[in-house]
Structure formats: structure tokens, C-alpha cells
Amino acid sequence: MIAIRPRPVRSVALACLLVLGVSGCGLSAELDRERNPERRPTPTPTIEVPTRAANPPPSGIPTPSEPAPSVPVQEGRGCPPSGLRFRADEGDAAMGLRAMGLDVINCGDRPYKLKGYPSVTVLDASGDPFPGVRTVEGTDKVSMAPEDPGPRALTLDPGESAHAALYWRMHNQDGVYLRVAPEKGDDTVTVQPPYPLDIGPENILGTTAWQPSGQPSQ
């Protein structure tokens, strides 16, 4: 008579696990039935993804700031009594060099003669001159700035404009306003660029001479 040896418990357990695994009735499924006897689907947790702000500022340019109520700035519409309107663009940044365009538009009804460099003073958020910032004619004193084309005599007919460029090196404090005039000695007006100038104290603002814009402005 041949004796039948009992199968090792380990083999039996292994076979059972294999069967349960194939049939889909594993330990995790059994535990799931105990936690959720009615077999309702387990809700999937939601993950909130932060949305990106619309129209982000150009790389390296500071965030726009609201104008201080106490600082009188150029009116947004209409033509000033001088017949000239100033406009600063959003600026550009590369390798620590900052650039911003400045336009003057003849919105009056008579020609305007222009020659030389704009008069520009950087103001802080309170409308006071930014401490230590020095404005110079030309770009020689601003590292890596493009060459200044030099002054030339211009006559802006009504609707025409001229363009100048401002250059400075990056700093960690912001100039919020610009006090500008067509030339030194002329009446000034305060404008707020779309983005502050991260120029900081003890810095130099270089300006190019006025050049014709090439296109009539409204």
C-alpha cells in the first residue's frame, strides 16, 4: 500500500494565492468588499492645478503697479495744451540690460520742431525723484547698450511722432513714473510706463536722441 504524504502547507497556500490572483479575488479585493460591502465606486480624489495668469509680463520685467492717487499723471485721453503727448512702451530685458521706448506724438494742429534728447527724470512711487539715478544723453555709460544714433533736427507735423530709447542696468528697486519733456528747459509732464523701471539708486539712465518714428500716430 502506497502512503499518501500530505502536501506541504506552503505549496497549498501558494496554489491558493495563484487561484485567487487569476480569479481576481485577491486579498485587496476582499478587503475592499469589507470596507465597501455595497460595491459603490470609490470616488477619485481631485487635484487642483493652479491656472496661469493671463498676459504675464515680459520676462525679467517687474509687475505693474497702480498709480498713487497723489501723483498727477498725463491724462489718458485728449490732447494736452502743449499739443504733445508722451507714451512709454512695455520695455524689454536681456542679460541685465533694460530698454524702454519713449514716443512723443504731435496731437496738436501745428508743426512742432524738435532736436536733441528728451529730458527724463525717474520718479518713485510717491512721485519724488528716484535717489541717485542720473540721466545722461547718449548710451556710452550704460554697459552693452546699443549705439546712440545722435541728434537731428525734426519737424513733427500734426499726427506724426518721434521715438527715443531709454537704457539702464538692472537693479532691485523700482522707479514707477517718468517726468519727461521734449528737451531740457521745456514744460514737463509725468507719465507712468506699463511696467516700473527696475533701475535702483546710484544708477545711470542713458537716452538716445529723438528719431522719426516713420509712421503717423493717432
C-alpha positions as CSV (number, residue, x, y, z in Angstrom):
1,M,0.0,0.0,0.0
2,I,1.4,3.4,-1.0
3,A,1.2,6.0,1.7
4,I,0.0,9.4,0.6
5,R,2.1,12.2,2.1
6,P,0.3,15.4,2.9
7,R,1.3,18.3,0.6
8,P,3.3,21.0,2.4
9,V,1.2,23.8,3.7
10,R,3.4,26.3,1.8
11,S,2.5,24.7,-1.5
12,V,-1.2,24.7,-0.7
13,A,-1.0,28.4,0.2
14,L,0.9,29.2,-2.9
15,A,-1.6,27.4,-5.1
16,C,-4.5,29.2,-3.3
17,L,-2.9,32.6,-3.9
18,L,-2.4,31.8,-7.6
19,V,-6.0,30.8,-8.0
20,L,-7.3,33.9,-6.2
21,G,-5.0,36.1,-8.3
22,V,-6.2,34.6,-11.5
23,S,-9.8,34.9,-10.5
24,G,-9.5,38.4,-9.4
25,C,-10.5,37.6,-5.8
26,G,-7.2,38.6,-4.1
27,L,-6.7,39.9,-0.7
28,S,-7.1,43.5,-1.7
29,A,-10.4,42.8,-3.3
30,E,-11.6,41.0,-0.2
31,L,-10.6,43.9,2.0
32,D,-12.3,46.3,-0.4
33,R,-15.6,44.2,-0.1
34,E,-15.4,44.5,3.7
35,R,-14.8,48.3,3.5
36,N,-17.5,48.8,0.8
37,P,-20.0,46.0,1.0
38,E,-22.4,47.6,-1.4
39,R,-19.6,47.8,-4.0
40,R,-20.1,51.5,-4.6
41,P,-17.3,53.1,-6.8
42,T,-14.7,54.8,-4.7
43,P,-14.5,58.4,-5.6
44,T,-11.3,59.6,-7.3
45,P,-9.6,62.5,-5.5
46,T,-9.4,65.6,-7.5
47,I,-6.2,67.6,-7.8
48,E,-6.5,71.4,-8.3
49,V,-4.0,72.7,-10.9
50,P,-3.2,76.3,-10.5
51,T,-4.0,78.4,-13.5
52,R,-1.5,80.7,-15.1
53,A,-2.3,84.4,-15.0
54,A,-3.4,85.9,-18.3
55,N,-1.0,88.1,-20.2
56,P,2.1,87.7,-18.0
57,P,4.7,90.4,-18.0
58,P,7.7,90.1,-20.2
59,S,10.5,88.0,-18.8
60,G,12.5,90.0,-16.2
61,I,10.2,93.0,-16.2
62,P,8.7,94.0,-12.8
63,T,5.0,93.6,-12.1
64,P,2.7,96.6,-13.0
65,S,1.8,98.8,-10.1
66,E,-1.2,101.0,-9.5
67,P,-0.6,104.8,-9.7
68,A,-0.6,106.7,-6.5
69,P,-3.7,109.0,-6.2
70,S,-1.5,111.9,-5.2
71,V,0.7,111.8,-8.4
72,P,-0.7,113.8,-11.3
73,V,-0.1,111.9,-14.5
74,Q,-0.8,112.7,-18.1
75,E,-4.5,112.3,-19.0
76,G,-5.3,109.0,-20.7
77,R,-7.3,110.8,-23.5
78,G,-7.4,114.0,-25.3
79,C,-4.5,116.3,-26.3
80,P,-2.6,118.3,-23.7
81,P,-2.4,122.1,-24.1
82,S,1.2,121.7,-25.3
83,G,0.0,119.8,-28.3
84,L,2.3,116.9,-27.4
85,R,1.5,113.5,-25.9
86,F,4.1,111.1,-24.5
87,R,3.9,107.4,-24.4
88,A,6.3,104.8,-22.8
89,D,6.2,101.1,-24.0
90,E,6.4,97.9,-22.0
91,G,10.2,97.7,-22.2
92,D,12.5,94.7,-22.8
93,A,15.2,92.9,-20.8
94,A,18.2,90.8,-21.7
95,M,21.3,89.8,-19.6
96,G,20.8,92.6,-17.1
97,L,20.3,95.3,-19.7
98,R,17.0,97.1,-19.7
99,A,15.4,99.1,-22.5
100,M,12.2,101.1,-22.8
101,G,10.9,103.1,-25.8
102,L,9.6,106.7,-25.4
103,D,7.4,108.3,-28.0
104,V,6.3,111.9,-28.4
105,I,3.2,112.5,-30.6
106,N,2.2,115.8,-32.1
107,C,-1.5,115.7,-31.3
108,G,-2.0,119.4,-31.9
109,D,-2.9,121.3,-35.1
110,R,0.5,122.9,-35.9
111,P,4.0,121.6,-36.7
112,Y,6.4,121.1,-33.8
113,K,10.2,121.5,-34.2
114,L,12.3,119.0,-32.3
115,K,16.0,118.5,-31.9
116,G,18.2,116.7,-29.4
117,Y,17.5,114.4,-26.5
118,P,14.4,114.0,-24.3
119,S,14.6,115.3,-20.7
120,V,13.8,112.4,-18.4
121,T,13.7,112.1,-14.6
122,V,12.8,108.8,-12.9
123,L,10.3,109.1,-10.0
124,D,9.5,106.8,-7.2
125,A,6.0,105.6,-6.2
126,S,5.4,108.9,-4.3
127,G,6.3,111.0,-7.4
128,D,9.7,112.1,-6.0
129,P,12.9,111.9,-8.0
130,F,14.4,108.5,-7.5
131,P,17.5,108.9,-5.3
132,G,20.9,108.7,-7.0
133,V,19.6,108.0,-10.6
134,R,21.5,110.1,-13.1
135,T,20.1,110.7,-16.7
136,V,22.7,111.2,-19.4
137,E,22.5,112.0,-23.1
138,G,23.7,109.0,-25.2
139,T,24.3,105.4,-24.2
140,D,28.1,105.2,-23.7
141,K,27.8,105.0,-19.9
142,V,25.4,102.0,-20.0
143,S,27.1,98.7,-20.5
144,M,26.0,96.7,-23.5
145,A,23.5,99.4,-24.7
146,P,23.2,100.0,-28.4
147,E,24.9,103.0,-30.0
148,D,23.1,106.3,-29.9
149,P,22.3,107.5,-33.5
150,G,22.8,111.1,-32.4
151,P,20.6,114.2,-32.6
152,R,19.0,115.5,-35.7
153,A,16.6,118.3,-36.5
154,L,13.0,117.1,-36.8
155,T,9.7,118.8,-37.7
156,L,6.6,116.8,-36.5
157,D,3.5,117.6,-38.4
158,P,0.2,117.0,-36.7
159,G,-0.3,113.3,-36.2
160,E,3.5,112.5,-36.6
161,S,5.7,111.2,-33.8
162,A,9.3,110.8,-32.8
163,H,11.0,108.0,-30.8
164,A,13.8,107.7,-28.3
165,A,15.1,104.8,-26.3
166,L,16.0,104.6,-22.6
167,Y,18.6,102.1,-21.3
168,W,19.7,101.1,-17.9
169,R,21.2,98.2,-15.9
170,M,19.0,96.0,-13.8
171,H,18.7,96.8,-10.1
172,N,16.4,95.6,-7.3
173,Q,14.3,98.7,-6.8
174,D,11.6,100.2,-9.0
175,G,11.1,103.6,-10.5
176,V,7.4,104.0,-11.1
177,Y,7.0,107.2,-13.1
178,L,8.9,109.3,-15.7
179,R,8.9,113.1,-15.7
180,V,9.5,113.9,-19.3
181,A,9.9,116.9,-21.7
182,P,10.8,117.2,-25.4
183,E,14.1,118.8,-24.4
184,K,15.7,120.3,-21.3
185,G,14.0,123.6,-20.3
186,D,10.7,122.6,-21.8
187,D,7.5,122.1,-19.8
188,T,7.4,118.6,-18.2
189,V,4.6,116.0,-17.9
190,T,4.5,112.9,-15.7
191,V,3.8,109.5,-17.4
192,Q,3.5,106.0,-15.9
193,P,5.1,103.3,-18.1
194,P,3.2,100.0,-18.2
195,Y,5.9,98.4,-16.0
196,P,8.2,100.0,-13.5
197,L,11.9,100.6,-14.2
198,D,14.0,98.3,-12.0
199,I,16.7,100.9,-12.0
200,G,17.5,101.3,-8.3
201,P,19.6,104.0,-6.7
202,E,23.1,105.1,-7.9
203,N,22.3,104.0,-11.4
204,I,22.5,105.7,-14.9
205,L,19.7,106.1,-17.4
206,G,21.0,106.6,-20.9
207,T,18.8,108.1,-23.6
208,T,19.1,108.2,-27.3
209,A,18.3,111.3,-29.4
210,W,14.8,111.7,-30.9
211,Q,14.4,110.0,-34.2
212,P,11.4,109.9,-36.6
213,S,9.1,107.1,-35.9
214,G,8.3,106.5,-39.5
215,Q,4.5,106.1,-39.0
216,P,1.9,108.7,-38.2
217,S,0.4,108.2,-34.7
218,Q,-3.1,108.9,-33.5
